[in-house]
Amino acid sequence: MIDETIEEIREMQTHSSSVVAVKATNALTDLLDREYTTVEEFERDLERNTGALRRANPSHASLHNAMREVTRSVVGRADTVDSAKKITRSTIERVVEDVEGGKHRAAENAAAAFDGGETLFTHDYSSTVLEGIELAAADGKAFTAYVTEARPRYLGRKTVRSLVDIDGVEPHLLVDGACGEFLGEADRVVVGMDCIVEDTLYNRVGTFPLVVTANYLDVPVTVVGSGAKIITDGFVFENEHRPGYEVLLEPTEGVEIENPAYDATPVDLVDEIVTDDGVREI
């Protein structure tokens, strides 16, 4: 299960960074079924596997934090293999609950911050943003939602398919390059976050030009995500560069394909950040 999860994370079959953290943490339950002769042997295996899972996608801060928390909570805390396994199981349950609970509370705070009748403009696929819209709609608020495709993986299409099923939401899908044509009609841009490190928001590529355009057009920008994704120390963001065939199916001689997964947006271009801890205006 651990090896399969590592491969899944590398291939980005799981897109949400919070879902990645939950999958990786749950995968560690495999260790509870293995036989160990000493606590030290168990701890070495735990550290090796949390490290491998963390390295599977070094751009995900929530994955980094989850693996670090499991290791910190288990290593050096038990005298027997059985007690180490018990601590590991309870830690896995706690970390998963913290990640999922943080997402849900952030979505609740976003739903409260949204005004009914707004035209929202979003990019990529954020399960927390979607939950916030769904909760707001369930409370009787109606929205028009413009969604960019988020090329080249077209995750925005996944977003509009989810929005179609929410009563009170009118979804529109557009190509990334058309954001300037429709952004002026929006009341706010709302995007998720892969992470915020110091004064920089890292999110799916295309976020930076969208936010810059929104600033030029005086459209406020709201970022939504778990507070666990806001990092102050101990984490260095590493961008992922995706395969060139996602952009150009047939290789062309002499052309080097650039396909970064994320881009960097200065936080001072954002108007507010909504997390499980509340709303922080910038």
C-alpha positions as CSV (number, residue, x, y, z in Angstrom):
1,M,0.0,0.0,0.0
2,I,2.8,2.4,0.8
3,D,4.6,1.8,-2.5
4,E,1.4,2.2,-4.4
5,T,0.6,5.4,-2.6
6,I,4.1,6.8,-3.4
7,E,3.6,6.0,-7.1
8,E,0.1,7.6,-7.1
9,I,1.4,10.8,-5.5
10,R,4.2,10.9,-8.0
11,E,1.8,10.5,-10.9
12,M,-0.6,13.0,-9.4
13,Q,-3.5,10.7,-9.7
14,T,-4.6,12.4,-6.5
15,H,-4.8,16.2,-7.1
16,S,-5.8,17.8,-3.8
17,S,-2.8,18.3,-1.5
18,S,-4.9,17.6,1.6
19,V,-6.1,14.4,0.0
20,V,-2.5,13.5,-0.7
21,A,-1.6,14.0,3.0
22,V,-4.5,11.9,4.1
23,K,-3.7,9.1,1.7
24,A,0.0,9.1,2.7
25,T,-0.8,9.1,6.4
26,N,-3.3,6.2,6.1
27,A,-0.8,4.3,4.0
28,L,1.4,4.1,7.1
29,T,-1.0,1.6,8.7
30,D,0.8,-1.0,6.5
31,L,3.6,-0.9,9.1
32,L,1.2,-2.0,11.8
33,D,0.9,-5.4,10.2
34,R,4.7,-6.0,9.8
35,E,6.8,-8.0,12.3
36,Y,9.6,-6.2,14.1
37,T,12.0,-7.6,16.7
38,T,12.9,-4.2,18.3
39,V,11.4,-0.7,18.7
40,E,14.4,0.7,16.9
41,E,13.7,-1.5,13.9
42,F,10.1,-0.3,13.8
43,E,11.2,3.4,14.1
44,R,13.8,3.1,11.3
45,D,11.1,1.6,9.0
46,L,8.7,4.4,10.0
47,E,11.2,7.1,9.3
48,R,12.2,5.5,6.0
49,N,8.6,5.3,4.8
50,T,7.5,8.8,5.9
51,G,10.6,10.1,4.2
52,A,9.8,8.3,1.0
53,L,6.2,9.5,1.0
54,R,7.3,13.1,1.7
55,R,9.8,13.0,-1.2
56,A,7.1,11.6,-3.6
57,N,5.9,15.2,-3.9
58,P,8.1,17.8,-2.1
59,S,5.8,20.6,-3.2
60,H,3.0,19.6,-0.9
61,A,3.4,21.3,2.5
62,S,0.5,19.4,4.0
63,L,2.1,16.1,3.1
64,H,5.4,17.4,4.6
65,N,3.7,18.4,7.8
66,A,1.7,15.2,8.1
67,M,4.8,13.0,7.8
68,R,6.8,15.1,10.1
69,E,4.0,15.0,12.7
70,V,3.8,11.2,12.6
71,T,7.5,10.8,13.0
72,R,7.7,13.4,15.8
73,S,4.9,11.8,17.7
74,V,6.2,8.2,17.5
75,V,10.0,8.1,17.5
76,G,11.4,7.8,20.9
77,R,8.0,7.6,22.6
78,A,7.7,3.8,23.2
79,D,9.7,1.0,24.9
80,T,8.1,-1.9,23.1
81,V,7.0,-2.6,19.5
82,D,3.4,-3.1,20.6
83,S,3.3,0.3,22.3
84,A,5.0,2.0,19.4
85,K,2.4,0.5,17.0
86,K,-0.4,1.7,19.3
87,I,1.0,5.2,19.4
88,T,1.4,5.1,15.6
89,R,-2.2,4.1,15.1
90,S,-3.6,6.8,17.3
91,T,-1.2,9.4,15.7
92,I,-2.4,8.4,12.2
93,E,-6.0,8.8,13.3
94,R,-5.3,12.2,14.9
95,V,-3.3,13.6,11.9
96,V,-6.0,12.5,9.4
97,E,-8.7,14.1,11.6
98,D,-6.7,17.3,11.8
99,V,-6.2,17.5,8.0
100,E,-9.9,16.7,7.2
101,G,-11.2,18.8,10.0
102,G,-9.1,21.8,9.0
103,K,-10.3,21.6,5.4
104,H,-14.0,21.4,6.6
105,R,-13.7,24.3,9.0
106,A,-11.9,26.4,6.3
107,A,-14.8,25.6,3.9
108,E,-17.3,26.6,6.6
109,N,-15.5,30.0,7.1
110,A,-15.4,30.5,3.3
111,A,-19.2,29.8,3.0
112,A,-19.9,32.4,5.7
113,A,-17.6,35.0,3.9
114,F,-19.3,34.5,0.5
115,D,-22.3,36.8,-0.3
116,G,-25.3,35.5,-2.0
117,G,-25.7,36.6,-5.6
118,E,-21.9,37.0,-6.1
119,T,-20.1,36.1,-9.4
120,L,-17.1,34.0,-8.4
121,F,-14.1,33.4,-10.6
122,T,-11.9,30.4,-9.8
123,H,-9.0,28.4,-11.2
124,D,-8.0,24.8,-11.1
125,Y,-9.6,22.3,-8.6
126,S,-9.8,22.9,-4.9
127,S,-12.0,20.6,-2.9
128,T,-12.0,23.2,0.0
129,V,-13.3,25.9,-2.3
130,L,-15.9,23.6,-3.7
131,E,-17.1,22.6,-0.3
132,G,-17.3,26.3,0.7
133,I,-19.5,27.0,-2.3
134,E,-21.6,24.0,-1.7
135,L,-22.2,24.9,2.0
136,A,-23.1,28.5,1.0
137,A,-25.5,27.3,-1.6
138,A,-27.1,24.9,0.9
139,D,-27.7,28.0,3.0
140,G,-29.7,29.6,0.2
141,K,-26.9,31.6,-1.4
142,A,-26.8,31.7,-5.3
143,F,-23.7,32.1,-7.4
144,T,-22.5,32.5,-10.9
145,A,-19.1,30.8,-11.2
146,Y,-16.5,31.3,-13.9
147,V,-13.9,28.5,-14.0
148,T,-10.7,28.3,-16.1
149,E,-9.7,25.0,-17.5
150,A,-6.4,25.0,-15.7
151,R,-4.4,23.6,-18.7
152,P,-2.7,21.4,-19.5
153,R,-4.3,18.9,-17.1
154,Y,-7.7,20.6,-17.4
155,L,-8.6,20.3,-13.7
156,G,-11.0,23.1,-14.1
157,R,-13.3,20.8,-16.0
158,K,-13.5,18.6,-12.9
159,T,-14.5,21.7,-11.0
160,V,-17.4,22.6,-13.3
161,R,-18.7,19.1,-13.3
162,S,-18.9,19.3,-9.5
163,L,-20.6,22.8,-9.6
164,V,-23.2,21.5,-12.0
165,D,-24.6,19.3,-9.3
166,I,-25.0,22.2,-6.8
167,D,-28.4,23.9,-6.8
168,G,-28.1,27.6,-7.0
169,V,-24.8,27.7,-8.9
170,E,-24.6,28.7,-12.6
171,P,-21.1,27.4,-13.8
172,H,-19.2,28.7,-16.9
173,L,-16.1,27.1,-18.2
174,L,-13.4,29.1,-20.2
175,V,-9.9,28.6,-21.4
176,D,-7.2,30.1,-19.2
177,G,-6.2,32.8,-21.7
178,A,-9.8,34.2,-21.6
179,C,-9.7,35.3,-18.0
180,G,-9.2,38.9,-18.9
181,E,-12.3,38.8,-21.0
182,F,-14.6,37.7,-18.2
183,L,-12.8,38.7,-15.0
184,G,-14.3,42.2,-14.9
185,E,-17.7,40.6,-14.4
186,A,-16.6,38.9,-11.2
187,D,-17.2,40.1,-7.6
188,R,-14.3,38.1,-6.4
189,V,-11.6,35.6,-7.3
190,V,-11.5,32.6,-5.0
191,V,-8.7,30.0,-5.3
192,G,-7.3,27.3,-3.1
193,M,-3.7,26.9,-2.0
194,D,-1.1,24.3,-2.3
195,C,0.7,26.2,0.4
196,I,1.8,29.6,1.6
197,V,5.5,29.8,2.6
198,E,6.4,33.1,4.3
199,D,5.0,35.8,1.9
200,T,4.4,33.6,-1.2
201,L,1.3,31.7,-2.3
202,Y,2.1,28.5,-4.3
203,N,-0.8,27.2,-6.3
204,R,-1.6,25.5,-9.6
205,V,0.2,27.3,-12.5
206,G,-2.0,30.1,-13.9
207,T,-2.9,31.4,-10.4
208,F,-0.3,34.2,-10.6
209,P,-1.5,35.8,-13.9
210,L,-5.1,35.5,-12.7
211,V,-4.4,37.3,-9.5
212,V,-2.3,40.0,-11.2
213,T,-5.2,40.6,-13.7
214,A,-7.7,40.7,-10.8
215,N,-5.5,43.3,-9.1
216,Y,-5.5,45.4,-12.2
217,L,-9.3,45.2,-12.6
218,D,-9.8,45.8,-8.8
219,V,-11.4,42.4,-8.3
220,P,-10.7,41.2,-4.7
221,V,-8.9,37.9,-4.3
222,T,-9.8,35.3,-1.6
223,V,-7.5,32.3,-0.9
224,V,-9.1,29.3,0.9
225,G,-7.4,26.4,2.6
226,S,-6.4,24.7,5.8
227,G,-4.1,26.7,8.1
228,A,-1.8,23.6,8.1
229,K,-0.7,24.7,4.6
230,I,0.7,28.0,5.9
231,I,4.4,27.3,6.7
232,T,6.7,29.6,8.6
233,D,9.8,27.4,8.8
234,G,11.2,24.0,8.1
235,F,9.9,23.7,4.5
236,V,11.4,24.7,1.2
237,F,8.9,24.6,-1.7
238,E,10.1,22.6,-4.7
239,N,8.2,23.1,-7.9
240,E,7.3,20.1,-10.0
241,H,7.9,20.1,-13.7
242,R,5.4,17.9,-15.5
243,P,6.1,15.8,-18.6
244,G,6.2,17.7,-21.9
245,Y,3.7,15.4,-23.6
246,E,0.9,17.0,-21.5
247,V,1.5,20.1,-23.5
248,L,2.5,18.7,-26.9
249,L,1.6,15.1,-27.7
250,E,4.0,14.8,-30.6
251,P,7.5,16.0,-29.7
252,T,8.9,18.6,-32.1
253,E,12.6,18.7,-32.7
254,G,14.3,21.8,-31.3
255,V,11.4,22.8,-29.0
256,E,11.9,22.5,-25.2
257,I,8.6,22.1,-23.4
258,E,8.1,24.1,-20.1
259,N,5.4,22.6,-18.0
260,P,5.7,23.7,-14.3
261,A,2.9,22.4,-12.0
262,Y,2.7,25.5,-9.8
263,D,3.5,29.2,-9.8
264,A,4.3,31.8,-7.1
265,T,2.0,34.7,-6.2
266,P,3.1,37.4,-3.7
267,V,0.7,37.3,-0.8
268,D,0.4,41.1,-0.8
269,L,-1.6,40.7,-4.1
270,V,-4.3,38.8,-2.1
271,D,-7.1,40.5,-0.2
272,E,-7.9,37.8,2.3
273,I,-6.9,34.3,3.4
274,V,-9.7,32.1,4.8
275,T,-8.5,29.1,6.9
276,D,-9.9,27.0,9.7
277,D,-8.7,29.7,12.1
278,G,-10.9,32.4,10.4
279,V,-10.5,35.2,7.9
280,R,-7.3,37.1,7.7
281,E,-7.3,40.3,5.7
282,I,-4.0,41.2,4.0
